């Protein structure tokens, strides 16, 4: 038995004791906190594991690359050949297709390919109408059932106080973005057609020419898949093998330049020969023409030629000098009667007798 009675000051007061009361939330709060701590403790080993850390790291890098890709949508400093400013989609697509952000480019490529396959193998339009019919049918039936059973429509209870509308700023920004996208394709088409960049125009020619023949054997979705694959993978192959490709392109350029130089030299040689031949012929013909002209002038100015070749001129009133030999002899016989033929008259005339005497052979 204790010698000292208990002191009142040593007894714990009620204010210092934690006595649970009915309806107190201390247990619920402590239970919720313990459950949250348990969930956090369960997540920590997952994220702290090598796989979890790798997934978290890739997720952060992918998010950062998409953010950087979105920041690339700025009007570039480069201008077109006409001096016009390009659209911000020029910078965006250049960064996307040049694989500056590899994760964003890869995911966008997979997204486009998946969309092509979905459009080909999934009846998207039918599914859209089907889903819309289910949604509208469920809400209509719920509204009718609620009014019959509960005297209040169920769809009405979920109706928002104010219907959602697209803000004017968002709509204007979207319209401006669509305008920039359309102008990107319009400007690029004109730059290709007017050969602002010969290499790109040549590549476009090859692509369109092959598409003309491939469309006969490939369906549209197959040609679209091929075009998207070439647009995404061709720059990637070039980037990974840039040194080898540049070397081969340089070799091809050197060969083409050498052949062009040889053709130019041959053309120059043939042109020089042709020019010399033409000059020689022109000189010969010029000398001959000069000789002809000189001889003609000499004959024209010679006095002997003038006196010999000049015809005698008769003055008006002068008599012409003629001799009797210039005229035929007049007949001296009368025409023989009974002879009507000209030949017989000639034979009976003196001229016929003279002619017959001359024609008789000499014995």
C-alpha angles and dihedrals in degrees: 000000000000120000094212119062116227115271121229091226091064094057111096113246123234091244089061095048122084103223115175115230132202112273094018117147096209093100093047092048093047090046092051092047091049091049091050091048090049091051091048090048089050092051095046095069090049095052092038092055118094092249093049092048091049092050092048092048093049091047092053092047093048092050090049092050093050089050091050091047090053089050089056090072094103131123106263123232090234115096133203122258089263092056094252122142116248124231125260088248089071089066092040097053092040090056091043098049095038089059095234086147101037098185093049091046092048094049092047090051092050090047093053092046091049090050091052092051091045092051089049103044103023122069091227096173093050092047090050093054090044094053092046091050091051093049095047092043093050094048092047094050091045091052093049094045092048093052092048098045105025100022086236129085117245094213089052091057091056094044112116120240090238127023117241117257132184110250116242092237092054092047093049091048090050092049091049090049091051089048091053091049093051092047089051091061093041094052094044091050091054093046090054095045094050092044098239087160112029095200093052092045090051091050090049090051092052091047095050093044092051091045090055090060098034093054087067092062104024128064119238094257090051092051090047091051091050092048093049092047092051092046093052103032102039093067090045092053090047093050093050093046100030097133095050094044093047090050093051091046090051091051091050090048092051092050091048092048092049092049091047090050091051092049090048092050092048091048090050092050093049091046091052092049092048090048092051092048092050091048091050093050091045091051092050094049091045093053092047091049091049091050092051092048092048094049092048091051090048093052091046093053098042113111095209092055091048093051095044099044099035111106119233112257121213120212119230111270095026118131119241113238111228131164131215091253089066090070130057121250117265117240115256099193131075117243114272110252117241094024113111102164119094092220093054091047088052092050093050092047125088090254091056091049091050091048092047091050090051091048095052112105119245113242 
